[in-house]
Amino acid sequence: MFDMYLKQVVNGEHLSSEDAYCAANMLLHDDISEIKAAAFLTALRTRRENENELLGFIQALKEQSIKMECDRELMDTCGTGGDGHRTFNISTATAIVLAACGVSVVKHGNRGASGPVGSSDVLEALGVRVELTPDEAQRLLDRTGFTFLFAPHYHPVLRKMLAVRKGLGIPTLFNFLGPLLNPYQLTYQLLGVSDKGIQETIAQTLKGLGRKHALVVRGDNGMDEISPEGPSLAYEVSYEHLSCYRIDPEELGMASIPISQIQGGDAAANAAMILRVLRGEPGPCREVVLLNTGYALVVAGKAGDAREGMALAAETIDSGRALNTLRNLVSYSRDGVLVC
């Protein structure tokens, strides 16, 4: 049966979500050779996956993952990575400010691979314990409004694909499935992509996953965030409707910020940049966090427009609430105690 799916994708045909689900289960559980698995993933990537194929893979992977449940509206902010700009962890800083603004944030992430600093790396450098049990993660969310889900703990089945992915040495659909596999059922999402060719597909996939409100963004410079350097393209999912528009920071009164001014380094350097933002230090790093948080607050229904969202983010930082949120994350994740 897998040979049939392989032949279809090699011939440039798309799979239905049902067939993609079956193919994913075979890859994850059957004795499929690494050569055939690599050929399948390469063929998919070459002719571009569509939303039905992504939804089929997501269904298969979620059935094998550890599931988390919560009766409140939840949000994640994340990017697919791979943009090559090596900026500091903007989406992680944004997530902390969002939590301080009253949004329940469930950050799902991993360590950086071969260079870039992942969200778990920078949170650890900030002092947060990230390798939490599901119960610990839930308690952290309940007490602080923020939690971190260390992806390898929730998706152990993906270990089977590591050898194939490393052997290929090229991006596959697994590189951008991570932001779509949060163990919680998300209500809201701000998701950045670096690959222009998958941006609309990711938005359609979020629509299929039932997101109430989501924004899929990509800077014209390839940045997998809302770029402070120039315009970005945004696909908005809102109550099952999909729209597309451009975001220009200059229209919000921001001067253009070169990417070089928000580039990070190792985990310690990136953590220091986030701390400076949370302490209210002015500069390019603060501006890009305000920009992304402003739109995230619109997505979460906490602001009517980006200007209002940016103002709320600025007030939250300047009041000290964002820094206090981080302090509580550090203290509660390690000692089970709130300090602020």
TILUMRO-167147 format. One line per field, with one value per residue (C-alpha): residue in one letter; x, y, z. Coordinates in pm, whole numbers, plus 50000, padded with zeros to 5 digits. Each point is the difference from the previous one (the first is absolute). Last residue first. Example, Ala and Ser with C-alpha at 12.3 -4.5 7.8 and 13.67 -1.06 7.14 Angstrom:
% residues 2
res <- [S  A]
east <- [51367  49863]
north <- [49894  49656]
up <- [50714  50066]
//
This chain:
% residues 340
res <- [C  V  L  V  G  D  R  S  Y  S  V  L  N  R  L  T  N  L  A  R  G  S  D  I  T  E  A  A  L  A  M  G  E  R  A  D  G  A  K  G  A  V  V  L  A  Y  G  T  N  L  L  V  V  E  R  C  P  G  P  E  G  R  L  V  R  L  I  M  A  A  N  A  A  A  D  G  G  Q  I  Q  S  I  P  I  S  A  M  G  L  E  E  P  D  I  R  Y  C  S  L  H  E  Y  S  V  E  Y  A  L  S  P  G  E  P  S  I  E  D  M  G  N  D  G  R  V  V  L  A  H  K  R  G  L  G  K  L  T  Q  A  I  T  E  Q  I  G  K  D  S  V  G  L  L  Q  Y  T  L  Q  Y  P  N  L  L  P  G  L  F  N  F  L  T  P  I  G  L  G  K  R  V  A  L  M  K  R  L  V  P  H  Y  H  P  A  F  L  F  T  F  G  T  R  D  L  L  R  Q  A  E  D  P  T  L  E  V  R  V  G  L  A  E  L  V  D  S  S  G  V  P  G  S  A  G  R  N  G  H  K  V  V  S  V  G  C  A  A  L  V  I  A  T  A  T  S  I  N  F  T  R  H  G  D  G  G  T  G  C  T  D  M  L  E  R  D  C  E  M  K  I  S  Q  E  K  L  A  Q  I  F  G  L  L  E  N  E  N  E  R  R  T  R  L  A  T  L  F  A  A  A  K  I  E  S  I  D  D  H  L  L  M  N  A  A  C  Y  A  D  E  S  S  L  H  E  G  N  V  V  Q  K  L  Y  M  D  F  M]
east <- [50540  50199  49780  50126  50010  50380  50139  49709  49843  50307  50103  49648  49925  50303  49897  49654  50158  50202  49680  49816  50272  49773  50216  49951  49623  49972  50200  49791  49677  50127  50103  49656  49822  50213  49945  49622  49709  50210  49960  49822  50280  50077  50010  50235  50225  50010  50129  50232  50175  50052  50080  50263  50151  50015  50154  50280  50064  50051  49856  50075  49678  50128  49818  50192  50336  49915  49923  50340  50175  49821  50121  50359  49976  49843  50270  49999  49724  49914  49763  50211  50127  49640  49987  49723  49770  49846  49673  49694  49749  49992  50380  49960  49835  49776  49854  49671  49847  49665  49871  49661  49943  49924  50308  50309  50230  50276  50265  50271  50270  50123  50333  50281  49783  49897  49695  50168  50145  50232  50026  50080  49640  49917  49779  49684  49729  49734  49741  49648  49753  50237  49805  50277  49878  50047  50347  50068  49878  50240  50286  49919  49995  50352  50146  50169  50122  50231  50105  49679  49873  49704  49782  49736  49665  49755  50251  49911  50294  50268  50134  50059  49965  50313  50199  49868  50242  50320  49807  49886  50356  50303  50320  50279  49850  50195  49900  49633  50020  50184  49760  49681  49961  50047  49671  49809  50112  49773  49919  50338  50184  49794  50089  49669  50044  49743  49856  49705  50208  49818  49778  50260  50272  49758  49935  50371  50064  49725  50136  50349  50238  50322  49991  50139  50010  50324  50025  50260  49747  49744  50260  50075  49634  49908  50273  50333  50109  50319  49961  49648  49863  49820  49628  49669  49638  49910  49663  49891  49691  49960  49979  50239  50284  49943  50030  50327  50145  49880  50149  50339  49973  49887  50296  50270  50303  50052  50214  49895  50019  49622  49996  49762  49641  49889  49814  49736  49746  49660  49743  49632  49907  49869  50337  50108  50343  50061  50316  50062  49918  49655  50150  50249  49738  49765  50287  50110  49650  49962  50331  49894  49667  50172  50226  50359  50230  50115  50357  49911  49764  50251  50275  49782  49905  50354  50137  49742  50075  50375  49954  49810  49643  49955  49670  49933  50088  50025  49693  49804  50098  49890  49660  49946  50114  49747  49718  50109  49987  50336  50127  50141  50344  50094  50242  49707  49779  50276  50082  49634  49979  50327  49852  49719]
north <- [53833  49710  49703  49670  49650  49993  49971  50067  50230  50217  50038  50053  50240  50210  49996  50127  50264  50124  50033  50174  50261  50294  50085  49655  49995  50362  49920  49691  50197  50273  49740  49839  50333  50078  49649  50019  49923  49853  49704  49778  49744  50083  50371  49926  49806  50303  50223  49729  49986  50374  50045  49724  50162  50339  49866  49834  50317  50226  50104  49805  49913  49723  49744  50120  49986  49652  49884  50122  49829  49675  50028  50043  49705  49776  50077  50301  50241  50215  50288  50289  49804  49955  50371  50191  50217  50283  49921  50225  49721  50061  49968  49649  49883  49694  49860  49821  49657  49862  49660  49942  49707  50232  50212  49867  50281  49965  50266  50131  50215  50347  50146  49963  49941  49659  49817  49670  49719  50244  49946  50364  50053  49905  49698  49969  49745  50158  49804  50037  49730  49722  49699  49771  50046  50376  49939  49783  50272  50242  49751  49957  50378  50027  49689  50152  50308  49786  50192  49944  50178  49880  50210  49765  50012  49740  49720  49641  49903  49757  50265  49820  50277  50193  49675  49911  50248  49798  49671  50094  49952  50230  49858  49794  49677  49783  50216  49972  49625  49942  50219  49841  49738  50268  50150  49740  50170  50300  50153  49972  50101  50323  50158  50159  50340  50170  50344  50145  49991  49770  49791  49983  49886  49742  49863  49974  49822  49749  49944  49942  50291  50024  50379  50128  50378  50179  50245  49771  49720  50215  50071  49634  49896  50257  49876  50171  49954  49800  49637  49951  50229  49833  49944  50175  50020  50320  49986  50360  50110  50367  50241  50272  49842  49682  50200  50154  49653  49876  50299  49931  49641  50114  50237  49748  50199  50035  49747  50124  49657  49971  49636  50037  49875  50274  50010  50173  49775  50093  49844  50054  49828  49653  49826  49662  49865  49703  49791  49918  49695  50115  50344  49861  49829  50300  50238  49784  50002  50375  50065  49794  50179  50340  49948  49876  50150  49830  49954  49964  49709  49831  50039  49855  49697  49937  50023  49751  49766  50012  49972  49676  49981  49747  50140  50234  50360  49985  49776  50235  50295  49819  49920  50362  50124  49765  50137  50362  49935  49964  50233  49874  50102  49660  49947  50077  49734  49738  50038  49963  49677  49872  50061  49756]
up <- [54234  50148  49914  50142  49852  50032  49648  49762  50261  50049  49636  49871  50284  49913  49633  50088  50222  49702  49797  50284  50050  49918  49698  49849  50040  49883  49686  49924  50048  49765  49742  50017  49959  49696  49862  50012  50229  50277  50238  49747  49986  49635  50083  50289  49761  49769  50277  50129  49664  49976  50369  49978  49689  50173  50322  49808  49797  50301  50334  50320  50181  50226  49783  49694  50177  50126  49645  49879  50291  49916  49641  50115  50240  49735  49744  49772  49909  49701  50070  49868  49698  49886  49921  50180  49785  50199  50169  49978  49946  49624  50010  50140  49676  50028  49679  49953  49946  50108  50109  50162  50238  50295  49930  49826  49891  49743  50047  49768  50155  49910  50109  50252  50306  49862  50129  50075  49789  49820  49625  49920  49890  50357  50050  50208  50074  50222  50194  50137  50100  49895  49878  49877  49642  50032  50137  49693  49766  50168  49966  49631  49954  50141  49837  49694  50186  50214  50313  50193  50310  50203  50229  50140  50174  50129  50047  50085  50220  49885  49757  49671  49739  50103  49967  49652  49840  49995  49986  49648  49885  50003  49850  50158  49873  50243  50295  49905  49945  50328  50197  49866  50274  50265  49886  50204  50322  49932  50340  50170  49681  49980  50334  50095  50164  50217  50047  50195  50320  50245  49773  49723  50241  50141  49652  49921  50329  49924  49647  50143  49958  49799  49977  50330  49957  50091  49710  49840  50031  49819  49731  49934  50018  49735  49768  49935  49639  49939  49902  50141  50267  50287  49981  50014  50106  50183  50173  50063  50193  49906  50294  49886  50200  49800  49679  50121  50059  49661  49819  50156  49877  49654  49973  50084  49884  49626  49816  49654  49833  49959  50107  50288  49982  50233  50329  50204  50171  50141  50230  50079  50326  50082  49981  49871  49907  49773  49991  49636  49787  49886  49949  49747  49784  50005  49921  49705  49853  50060  49826  49699  49980  50036  49699  49991  49742  49676  50116  50369  49940  49769  50261  50277  49790  49874  50354  50128  49710  50066  50377  49947  50127  50282  50118  50291  49923  49622  49980  50226  49782  49684  50154  50109  49660  49839  50219  49945  49626  49832  49731  49671  49877  49856  50289  50234  49846  49973  50369  50094  49798  50148  50345  49919]
//
